[in-house]
Amino acid sequence: MRFIKSEDLKTGMRLARPIYNKNGVLLYERNSKLTMQGINSVKNFGLLGIFILEPAEPVPPMTRADVEFERFQTMAVFSIKEELDAIVESGRAQRTQMIASNIIKNYGHLDAKINFMQNLRSKEDYIYKHSLNVAILCAMITHVMNIRVEEQLEIVQAAIVHDIGKIMRFEAEEAAGAPLIDMPMEAREQAGHDLLDTAFSTRPNIKRICSQAQRMLYGFRTGEDISAIRLVSGARILAVAETYDKMTAMKLDEDPASEVAALKYLLDNPEIFHPKVVEALIKSVNILVPGVSVELNTGEKALVLAANEADILRPMLLMFRDNTIVDLSDELYEELEVKDIMKTLDNRHVMDMELLKKNGIEIEEAEYAEIPIV
């Protein structure tokens, strides 16, 4: 499976992922062969490109939850774009609470983990897709942490609007017809948070969550002492979700960090990323689950057979070199550790569970959340 830019698409290529319109209607199913009409549709949708199957490659498995996750992302991104643009133009929040409620209905009540799949982003849609994914992560984390409903709604709303300052800058550049003097990132974010004072005047905690999360992350990058700040829990949650999504997001201009690399970064900096929030993130998304190929600190390669819920970074492995089974939770292997994930082009992994069972290898299959269609 590989990503092909829109201008390089050819008729006869097979789709690796479904394509939906902004209303969530399926336009092209997986394994569909591209026609000239389909190629023109992809270009008209403004897509940078799509994932295509190799000529002899089978269609990779997708759970119902995976399919629904991609469908929901497509629909919600359009809603978030319309809302953020409207707030910039009018200074009033119109549908933020409704969008947040819909995200919570779909992802704020799950009792199992999901495959948190990233989509490719461009400069034009990065902020909207980032805002959506951060909001989904916040909904799942707040659920695991048993945050009360009213506060959960505020946190998810804050996630939706936390990057609005960057939209203001892009709009200003376009309106002026020429580039503006580049503002520091902190200044642009502050300008956006000032706008939130007006847009959410009756819900001041939304701005508080955004500004405190920004202050935390900026202070961490610059070495500022932020220990005196009385942080609300929403700011800590937003900081974790924001960082995890930014690190793992797929882009054209740089390689994303793996889920393992992002998780290690969060765990290695508990002074800024609260351990309880990171633990809730671990309980929300699948990271080292059966079927994931990994590289160890010794340079050896292995396949995850069973997850370790007590210590997510120390699962049970099948070693490629000699087909032996190694349980990293055993003290015998305390010097071994997972260095990173070996990824396929679109971050998916395939393992034949039935074949392993037939060969006497007992594994615990990962549970996947069944996401309701709301």
C-alpha positions as CSV (number, residue, x, y, z in Angstrom):
1,M,0.0,0.0,0.0
2,R,1.4,3.4,-0.9
3,F,0.3,7.0,-1.0
4,I,-0.1,8.5,-4.5
5,K,-0.5,12.2,-5.1
6,S,-3.6,13.3,-7.0
7,E,-1.6,14.3,-10.1
8,D,0.0,10.9,-10.3
9,L,-3.2,8.8,-10.2
10,K,-3.9,6.5,-13.1
11,T,-7.0,4.6,-14.1
12,G,-7.2,1.0,-12.9
13,M,-5.5,1.7,-9.6
14,R,-7.3,0.2,-6.6
15,L,-8.4,2.2,-3.5
16,A,-6.9,1.1,-0.2
17,R,-9.3,3.2,1.8
18,P,-12.9,4.2,1.4
19,I,-13.7,7.8,0.3
20,Y,-16.7,9.7,1.8
21,N,-18.2,13.1,1.1
22,K,-18.7,15.7,3.8
23,N,-22.1,14.1,4.7
24,G,-20.5,10.8,5.3
25,V,-22.0,9.1,2.2
26,L,-19.7,6.4,0.8
27,L,-18.5,7.5,-2.7
28,Y,-15.9,4.9,-3.4
29,E,-15.4,1.6,-1.6
30,R,-12.1,0.0,-0.8
31,N,-10.7,-2.1,-3.7
32,S,-12.6,0.0,-6.2
33,K,-10.7,0.6,-9.5
34,L,-10.2,4.2,-10.3
35,T,-11.8,5.5,-13.5
36,M,-11.1,8.9,-15.1
37,Q,-14.3,10.2,-13.4
38,G,-13.0,8.9,-10.0
39,I,-9.7,10.6,-10.5
40,N,-11.4,13.9,-11.4
41,S,-13.6,13.5,-8.3
42,V,-10.5,13.1,-6.1
43,K,-9.0,16.3,-7.5
44,N,-12.3,18.2,-7.1
45,F,-12.5,17.1,-3.5
46,G,-9.2,18.9,-3.0
47,L,-7.4,15.7,-1.8
48,L,-3.7,15.8,-2.0
49,G,-3.8,12.1,-2.9
50,I,-5.1,8.7,-1.8
51,F,-3.7,5.4,-0.6
52,I,-3.5,2.8,-3.4
53,L,-3.1,-1.0,-3.2
54,E,-0.1,-2.6,-4.9
55,P,-1.2,-4.7,-8.0
56,A,-1.1,-8.1,-6.2
57,E,-1.8,-6.7,-2.6
58,P,-4.9,-8.1,-0.8
59,V,-7.3,-5.6,0.8
60,P,-6.1,-5.1,4.4
61,P,-8.6,-5.8,7.1
62,M,-10.6,-3.0,8.7
63,T,-12.9,-3.5,11.7
64,R,-16.3,-1.8,11.7
65,A,-14.9,0.7,14.2
66,D,-12.0,1.5,11.8
67,V,-14.5,2.2,9.0
68,E,-16.7,4.3,11.1
69,F,-13.7,6.3,12.5
70,E,-12.7,7.3,9.0
71,R,-16.3,8.2,8.1
72,F,-16.8,10.2,11.2
73,Q,-13.5,12.1,10.7
74,T,-14.5,13.1,7.1
75,M,-17.9,14.5,8.3
76,A,-16.6,16.2,11.4
77,V,-13.7,18.0,9.8
78,F,-16.1,20.0,7.5
79,S,-18.3,20.9,10.5
80,I,-15.2,22.1,12.5
81,K,-13.9,24.2,9.6
82,E,-17.3,25.9,9.1
83,E,-17.5,26.7,12.9
84,L,-13.9,28.0,13.3
85,D,-14.2,30.2,10.2
86,A,-17.6,31.5,11.5
87,I,-16.0,32.4,14.9
88,V,-13.2,34.2,13.3
89,E,-15.7,36.2,11.1
90,S,-18.4,36.9,13.6
91,G,-16.7,36.5,17.0
92,R,-19.5,34.2,18.1
93,A,-19.6,30.5,18.8
94,Q,-22.6,29.0,17.1
95,R,-22.2,25.2,16.9
96,T,-19.2,24.4,19.0
97,Q,-21.2,22.8,21.8
98,M,-23.2,20.7,19.3
99,I,-20.0,19.5,17.6
100,A,-18.5,18.6,20.9
101,S,-21.6,16.8,22.0
102,N,-21.5,14.7,18.9
103,I,-17.8,13.8,19.4
104,I,-18.6,12.8,23.0
105,K,-21.6,10.7,21.9
106,N,-19.3,8.8,19.5
107,Y,-16.0,8.6,21.5
108,G,-16.7,9.8,25.0
109,H,-18.4,6.7,26.3
110,L,-16.4,3.8,24.9
111,D,-15.4,0.8,27.1
112,A,-12.6,-0.4,24.8
113,K,-9.7,1.0,22.9
114,I,-9.8,2.2,19.3
115,N,-7.3,2.2,16.4
116,F,-6.5,5.9,16.3
117,M,-5.6,6.3,12.6
118,Q,-4.0,9.4,11.3
119,N,-4.8,10.9,7.9
120,L,-2.5,12.8,5.6
121,R,-2.7,16.6,6.2
122,S,-1.9,19.7,4.2
123,K,-1.3,23.3,5.2
124,E,-4.9,24.0,4.3
125,D,-6.6,21.4,6.4
126,Y,-4.1,20.6,9.1
127,I,-5.6,22.8,11.8
128,Y,-9.1,21.4,11.3
129,K,-8.0,17.8,11.3
130,H,-5.7,18.4,14.2
131,S,-8.5,20.1,16.2
132,L,-10.9,17.2,15.5
133,N,-8.3,14.5,16.5
134,V,-7.4,16.4,19.7
135,A,-11.1,16.7,20.6
136,I,-11.6,12.9,20.0
137,L,-8.6,12.1,22.2
138,C,-9.9,14.5,24.9
139,A,-13.3,12.8,24.8
140,M,-11.8,9.4,25.3
141,I,-9.3,10.5,28.0
142,T,-12.0,12.4,30.0
143,H,-14.2,9.3,29.9
144,V,-11.5,7.0,31.3
145,M,-10.7,9.6,34.0
146,N,-14.4,9.8,35.0
147,I,-14.6,13.5,34.4
148,R,-18.0,14.9,35.1
149,V,-20.2,15.5,32.0
150,E,-20.2,19.3,32.2
151,E,-16.4,19.5,32.5
152,Q,-16.0,16.9,29.7
153,L,-18.0,19.1,27.4
154,E,-15.9,22.1,28.2
155,I,-12.7,20.3,27.6
156,V,-13.8,18.9,24.2
157,Q,-15.0,22.4,23.1
158,A,-11.6,23.8,24.2
159,A,-9.9,21.2,22.0
160,I,-12.0,22.2,19.0
161,V,-11.1,25.9,19.3
162,H,-7.6,25.8,20.9
163,D,-5.7,26.5,17.6
164,I,-8.1,29.2,16.3
165,G,-5.3,31.8,16.3
166,K,-3.7,30.1,13.4
167,I,-6.9,30.4,11.4
168,M,-7.0,34.1,12.1
169,R,-3.5,34.5,10.7
170,F,-4.2,32.6,7.5
171,E,-7.4,34.5,6.9
172,A,-5.6,37.8,7.4
173,E,-2.9,36.8,4.9
174,E,-5.5,36.0,2.3
175,A,-7.5,39.1,2.8
176,A,-4.4,41.4,2.6
177,G,-3.2,39.8,-0.6
178,A,0.4,39.6,0.7
179,P,2.2,37.8,3.4
180,L,2.2,39.5,6.9
181,I,5.2,39.8,9.1
182,D,5.5,36.4,10.6
183,M,4.3,36.4,14.2
184,P,5.8,34.2,16.9
185,M,3.7,31.1,17.5
186,E,2.9,32.1,21.1
187,A,1.6,35.5,19.9
188,R,-0.6,34.0,17.3
189,E,-2.1,31.5,19.8
190,Q,-2.6,34.4,22.3
191,A,-4.5,36.4,19.7
192,G,-6.8,33.4,19.2
193,H,-7.4,33.0,22.9
194,D,-8.3,36.7,23.1
195,L,-11.0,36.0,20.5
196,L,-12.3,33.2,22.7
197,D,-13.0,35.7,25.5
198,T,-15.7,37.2,23.3
199,A,-16.9,33.9,21.6
200,F,-17.3,32.1,24.9
201,S,-18.0,35.0,27.3
202,T,-20.5,32.9,29.3
203,R,-18.1,29.9,29.4
204,P,-14.7,31.4,30.5
205,N,-13.3,28.0,31.4
206,I,-12.9,27.1,27.7
207,K,-10.4,30.0,27.2
208,R,-8.8,29.1,30.5
209,I,-8.1,25.5,29.4
210,C,-6.7,26.7,26.1
211,S,-4.4,29.4,27.5
212,Q,-3.1,27.3,30.3
213,A,-2.3,24.4,28.0
214,Q,-0.5,26.8,25.7
215,R,1.4,28.3,28.6
216,M,2.4,24.8,29.8
217,L,3.7,23.6,26.4
218,Y,5.5,26.9,25.6
219,G,7.0,27.0,29.1
220,F,8.2,23.4,28.7
221,R,9.9,24.2,25.4
222,T,11.6,27.3,26.7
223,G,12.5,26.0,30.1
224,E,10.2,28.4,32.0
225,D,9.2,27.4,35.5
226,I,5.5,26.8,35.4
227,S,5.1,25.1,38.8
228,A,3.4,28.1,40.3
229,I,0.5,27.9,37.8
230,R,-2.7,26.5,39.3
231,L,-3.6,24.3,36.4
232,V,-7.2,23.1,35.7
233,S,-7.4,19.4,34.8
234,G,-8.7,20.3,31.3
235,A,-5.4,22.0,30.5
236,R,-3.4,18.9,31.5
237,I,-5.7,16.7,29.3
238,L,-5.5,19.1,26.3
239,A,-1.7,19.3,26.6
240,V,-1.4,15.5,26.4
241,A,-3.9,15.1,23.5
242,E,-2.3,18.0,21.6
243,T,1.2,16.6,21.9
244,Y,0.3,13.1,21.0
245,D,-1.6,14.1,17.9
246,K,1.0,16.5,16.7
247,M,3.8,13.9,17.0
248,T,1.9,11.1,15.3
249,A,0.2,13.2,12.5
250,M,1.0,12.2,8.9
251,K,2.3,15.0,6.8
252,L,3.9,15.5,3.3
253,D,7.0,17.4,4.5
254,E,8.2,15.2,7.3
255,D,7.9,11.7,8.8
256,P,5.6,11.3,11.8
257,A,6.7,9.9,15.1
258,S,5.4,6.4,15.9
259,E,2.8,5.9,18.6
260,V,5.6,4.3,20.7
261,A,7.9,7.2,20.3
262,A,5.2,9.7,21.2
263,L,4.2,7.6,24.2
264,K,7.8,7.4,25.5
265,Y,8.1,11.2,25.1
266,L,5.0,11.7,27.2
267,L,6.1,9.2,29.9
268,D,9.6,10.6,30.0
269,N,8.3,14.1,30.9
270,P,5.9,13.6,33.8
271,E,6.5,17.2,35.1
272,I,4.5,18.5,32.2
273,F,2.4,15.5,31.0
274,H,0.5,14.3,34.1
275,P,1.0,10.5,34.5
276,K,-2.7,9.9,35.2
277,V,-3.7,11.7,31.9
278,V,-1.1,9.7,30.0
279,E,-2.4,6.5,31.6
280,A,-5.9,7.4,30.4
281,L,-4.5,7.9,26.9
282,I,-2.9,4.4,27.0
283,K,-6.3,3.0,28.0
284,S,-8.0,4.8,25.1
285,V,-6.0,3.8,22.0
286,N,-4.3,0.7,20.7
287,I,-0.6,1.0,20.5
288,L,1.4,-2.3,21.0
289,V,-1.4,-4.8,20.2
290,P,-1.2,-8.3,18.5
291,G,0.1,-8.0,15.0
292,V,2.3,-4.9,15.4
293,S,5.9,-5.4,14.2
294,V,8.6,-3.9,16.5
295,E,12.3,-3.2,16.7
296,L,14.1,-3.8,20.0
297,N,17.0,-1.9,21.5
298,T,19.3,-4.8,20.4
299,G,18.3,-4.2,16.7
300,E,16.3,-7.4,16.6
301,K,12.8,-7.5,15.1
302,A,9.7,-9.1,16.6
303,L,5.9,-9.4,16.4
304,V,3.6,-8.5,19.2
305,L,1.6,-11.6,20.3
306,A,-0.1,-10.1,23.4
307,A,-0.4,-6.7,24.9
308,N,0.7,-6.0,28.5
309,E,-1.9,-3.8,30.1
310,A,0.2,-3.4,33.2
311,D,3.1,-2.0,31.2
312,I,2.2,-1.2,27.7
313,L,5.8,-1.0,26.5
314,R,6.6,-4.6,27.6
315,P,4.4,-6.9,25.6
316,M,4.8,-10.6,24.7
317,L,6.7,-11.0,21.4
318,L,7.5,-13.6,18.7
319,M,11.1,-13.1,17.7
320,F,11.7,-13.1,13.9
321,R,15.3,-14.6,14.2
322,D,14.3,-17.9,15.7
323,N,10.5,-17.9,16.3
324,T,11.0,-18.0,20.0
325,I,8.4,-16.3,22.3
326,V,9.7,-13.6,24.6
327,D,7.6,-12.0,27.4
328,L,9.1,-8.6,28.2
329,S,7.2,-8.6,31.5
330,D,9.5,-11.4,32.7
331,E,12.5,-10.3,34.7
332,L,14.7,-12.5,32.5
333,Y,14.3,-10.0,29.7
334,E,14.6,-6.7,31.7
335,E,17.5,-5.5,29.5
336,L,15.3,-5.9,26.4
337,E,12.9,-3.1,25.4
338,V,10.8,-2.0,22.5
339,K,12.7,0.7,20.6
340,D,10.0,1.6,18.1
341,I,7.3,0.3,15.8
342,M,8.1,-1.1,12.3
343,K,5.4,0.5,10.2
344,T,3.7,-0.2,7.0
345,L,3.1,2.8,4.8
346,D,-0.3,3.6,6.3
347,N,0.5,2.6,9.9
348,R,-1.5,-0.7,9.7
349,H,-0.4,-4.2,10.6
350,V,-1.7,-7.6,9.6
351,M,-1.4,-10.9,11.5
352,D,-3.1,-14.2,10.9
353,M,-4.5,-15.0,14.3
354,E,-6.0,-18.4,13.3
355,L,-2.7,-19.6,11.9
356,L,-0.9,-18.8,15.1
357,K,-3.6,-20.7,17.1
358,K,-3.3,-23.7,14.9
359,N,0.5,-23.8,15.6
360,G,-0.1,-23.9,19.3
361,I,0.7,-20.2,20.0
362,E,-1.7,-18.8,22.6
363,I,-2.4,-15.1,22.2
364,E,-4.8,-12.7,23.6
365,E,-6.6,-10.8,20.8
366,A,-7.1,-7.1,21.3
367,E,-10.6,-5.8,22.1
368,Y,-11.9,-3.1,19.7
369,A,-14.6,-0.6,20.5
370,E,-17.7,-0.9,18.5
371,I,-18.5,2.8,17.7
372,P,-22.2,3.6,17.4
373,I,-23.3,5.5,14.3
374,V,-24.8,8.8,15.7
